[in-house]
Amino acid sequence: MSRAYKISLILKSRNSLPVYKDLAKLSDMELDEQVRCMVRRMRANESSIIARMSLRQPTFSLN
């Protein structure tokens, strides 16, 4: 991922980091760590949602 993409990803997320720090001044290593933490949190949040999803019988359509 490019540096600009990582910064835009952090800005679009619900991360409070942009409030406290200037993202352009972060080092590449710090940006990588923030993106990794964000993805880790997203995975943790999604796993509980997936676990609660109800299984439905498979269906098909003739459209």
Helices and strands as residue ranges (DSSP letters): H 3-12, H 17-20, G 23-25, H 28-52
